[in-house]
Amino acid sequence: MTFDRNILTLIHTPTGRKVSLCALDALRHVDAHNDRVKVSYADEWLNTRRDSEHITNTVKPFDWTFTTDYTGTVDEGVRTEPTTDTPDREALLRRDRILFHTELVLFEDELADNGCSKLVVKCRVMPTFVLILLRQYLRVDKVMYRVQETRFYTEVTWRHVIREVTVREAAYGHVAGLGNEVLFDEWVIGQHLPETKRSRERLEFGERGPLMCGLCMRRRQCQVAREQ
């Protein structure tokens, strides 16, 4: 199921430049021409149908797991460069008052009862910073797991955003012994997957000014501004 009206946008108000997180842009990053993952019983199913001359002819193959490398839609004019800057861990752990928080599902599919592919956005606005998480969880039963997390972090005194992307992935055999409580918990399983990719970028919006976090969810809108 696709929730195409669920959109979260981070806007730099002096320039109008923004970073948006939406389902349709995420789905445009799905491979529309190749089918690289098989279900666990694929070989057994094919072996029982070897006499069929049409069985290997796939019509319009595509990535049926909806795996996407989407990390947000960034406007032209936002300068992107690698960075070693990191979010303030002390601020993240501090128990300050939460000014605003939300969670949006962008898309979700049960893969014809063969697993789960789910893309969600979480946002938390605090007195001193804004933290946004874009996360895709993929489970193909008895085949593999993959979690891609993209975090956006900015402080009220900044005119830039840190974007950090991590990918964790493993075959089912790597985690099979963890038990169902872990294997079917989309948030816990990520802690047990080996990291295969990490990158960190600095998104420069330009002149100094306020950033606004805008939320559009099924035609209802609300905005939270952080003055700089």
C-alpha positions in Angstrom: 0.0 0.0 0.0 1.3 3.4 -1.0 0.5 6.5 1.1 1.4 9.1 -1.5 -0.2 12.0 0.4 2.2 11.5 3.4 5.0 14.0 2.8 7.5 15.5 5.2 9.5 18.6 4.1 12.3 20.5 5.7 12.3 24.1 4.3 14.9 26.8 4.5 12.5 29.8 4.6 14.8 32.6 3.3 15.5 30.7 0.0 12.6 28.3 -0.2 15.0 25.4 -0.7 13.9 22.2 0.8 14.4 18.5 1.4 11.3 16.4 0.9 10.5 12.8 1.9 7.7 11.2 -0.1 6.6 7.7 -1.3 6.5 8.4 -5.0 10.1 9.7 -5.2 11.2 6.7 -3.2 9.5 4.2 -5.5 11.2 5.9 -8.5 14.5 4.5 -7.1 13.2 0.9 -7.2 14.8 -1.2 -10.0 12.0 -1.4 -12.6 13.8 -3.9 -14.9 15.4 -6.6 -12.8 14.3 -9.2 -10.3 17.3 -10.1 -8.2 15.7 -11.8 -5.1 13.9 -15.1 -5.1 11.5 -16.4 -2.5 12.7 -19.2 -0.3 10.7 -21.9 -2.2 11.5 -20.7 -5.7 13.9 -23.5 -6.7 11.5 -26.2 -5.4 8.6 -24.6 -7.3 10.6 -24.5 -10.6 11.7 -28.1 -10.3 8.1 -29.2 -10.3 7.4 -27.3 -13.5 10.4 -28.0 -15.7 8.2 -29.4 -18.5 6.5 -26.1 -19.0 8.1 -24.2 -22.0 6.9 -20.8 -20.7 8.0 -21.1 -17.1 11.2 -19.1 -17.4 9.7 -16.3 -19.4 9.2 -13.4 -17.0 6.9 -10.7 -18.3 8.2 -7.2 -17.3 10.5 -8.2 -14.4 11.0 -5.7 -11.6 12.3 -5.6 -8.0 9.2 -7.0 -6.3 10.8 -6.3 -2.9 10.6 -2.5 -3.6 14.2 -2.0 -2.3 15.0 1.6 -2.7 18.2 3.6 -2.2 16.2 6.8 -1.7 17.7 9.3 0.7 15.4 12.2 0.2 14.5 14.7 -2.6 16.9 17.7 -2.3 16.2 20.9 -4.2 18.7 22.3 -6.7 20.7 25.0 -5.0 21.3 23.0 -1.9 25.0 22.3 -1.9 26.0 18.7 -0.8 29.5 17.7 0.3 31.0 14.9 2.3 31.6 15.7 6.0 33.0 14.2 9.2 30.6 16.3 11.3 28.3 14.2 13.5 25.1 14.9 15.4 25.5 16.1 19.0 25.1 12.7 20.9 24.8 14.5 24.2 21.8 16.5 22.9 20.2 13.4 21.4 20.3 11.6 24.8 19.2 14.5 26.9 15.6 14.3 28.1 14.5 17.7 26.9 10.9 18.5 26.2 9.6 17.2 22.8 8.0 20.1 20.9 6.6 17.9 18.1 6.9 14.4 16.9 5.3 12.2 14.3 5.6 9.0 12.4 4.4 8.5 8.8 4.3 5.3 6.7 5.2 6.1 3.1 4.6 2.6 1.7 4.2 -1.0 3.0 3.8 -4.3 1.3 3.7 -7.9 2.6 5.3 -9.3 -0.6 2.5 -11.7 -1.3 2.9 -13.2 2.2 6.7 -13.7 1.7 7.9 -11.0 4.0 7.6 -7.2 4.5 8.9 -4.1 2.8 8.1 -0.9 4.6 9.3 2.7 4.3 8.6 5.1 7.3 9.5 8.6 8.3 9.9 9.7 11.9 10.4 13.3 13.0 11.3 14.8 16.4 11.5 18.5 17.0 13.3 19.5 20.2 14.2 22.9 21.7 17.7 22.8 20.2 17.5 20.5 17.2 15.4 18.6 14.7 16.0 14.9 13.9 14.3 13.1 11.0 14.6 9.4 10.3 13.8 7.8 6.9 13.9 4.0 7.3 13.2 1.1 4.9 12.9 -2.3 6.5 13.0 -5.3 4.2 12.4 -8.9 5.2 12.1 -11.8 2.7 11.2 -14.8 4.8 14.0 -17.3 5.1 16.1 -15.4 2.5 17.4 -12.1 3.7 17.0 -8.9 5.8 18.0 -5.3 4.9 17.6 -2.0 6.7 18.5 1.4 5.3 18.4 4.4 7.6 18.8 8.0 6.6 19.0 10.5 9.4 18.7 14.3 9.0 20.0 16.4 11.9 20.1 20.2 12.3 20.5 22.5 15.2 18.7 25.8 15.7 21.9 27.8 15.3 22.9 26.1 12.0 22.1 26.8 8.4 22.9 23.3 7.2 21.8 19.7 7.8 23.8 16.6 8.4 22.5 13.6 6.4 23.8 10.2 7.5 23.0 7.0 5.6 23.6 3.5 6.9 22.7 0.2 5.3 22.7 -3.1 7.2 22.0 -6.4 5.4 22.4 -10.1 6.0 21.2 -13.5 4.6 18.7 -15.3 6.7 21.2 -17.9 7.8 23.3 -15.2 9.5 20.4 -14.4 12.0 18.3 -17.6 11.9 19.3 -18.5 15.5 18.0 -15.3 17.1 14.4 -16.5 17.6 11.1 -15.2 16.2 10.8 -12.4 18.7 13.9 -10.8 17.1 13.4 -12.0 13.5 9.9 -10.5 13.3 10.6 -7.2 15.1 11.4 -4.7 12.4 13.1 -2.3 14.9 15.2 -4.9 16.9 16.5 -7.0 14.0 18.5 -4.0 12.6 20.8 -4.2 15.7 21.9 -7.7 14.6 22.6 -7.0 11.0 26.2 -6.2 9.9 26.7 -2.7 8.4 27.5 -2.8 4.7 27.5 1.0 4.0 27.8 4.3 5.8 28.1 7.8 4.4 27.7 11.3 5.9 27.0 14.5 4.0 26.5 18.2 4.8 23.6 19.9 3.1 24.2 23.6 2.8 21.0 25.7 2.3 22.7 29.0 1.8 22.2 32.2 3.8 21.4 32.2 7.5 17.8 31.8 8.4 15.1 29.6 9.9 14.4 26.1 8.9 10.8 24.9 8.9 9.6 21.3 9.2 6.4 20.9 7.3 4.1 17.8 7.5 1.4 16.9 5.0 -0.6 13.8 6.0 -3.8 13.0 4.1 -4.7 16.6 3.3 -4.1 17.7 6.9 -1.1 20.1 7.4 0.9 21.3 10.3 4.2 23.2 10.5 6.8 23.6 13.2 9.3 26.4 12.8 12.7 26.6 14.4 14.0 30.1 14.4 17.7 30.5 14.0 
